Amino acid sequence: MDRKMANRKLIRLSQLKSKLATENLEEIDWVTFGVIVKKVTPQSSNNGRTFSIWRLNDLRDLNQCVSLFLFGDVHKEHWKTDQGTV
């Protein structure tokens, strides 16, 4: 993990909103981790394509969640991922 994180900045999901407001994250190599705390049943968009919505949290602040929308091949590959997965 130390090798994978070398020269990268860890930003916790609960800090993401404030970091986006104060830093230009496009200019740095950063990473975040999240736990799937809620999954919405896959839904269909207006064009008939299926997608998933996951709510992610870093388990630091359970009131600060990030919604992740999965479309296309990402949805097809990961929609069965279990709640609680990191």
Secondary structure, 3 states (H helix, E strand, C coil): CHHHHCCCEECCHHHHHHHHHHCCHHHCCEECCCEEEEEEEEEECCCCCEEEEEEEECCCCCCCCEEEEECHHHHHHHCCCCCCCC
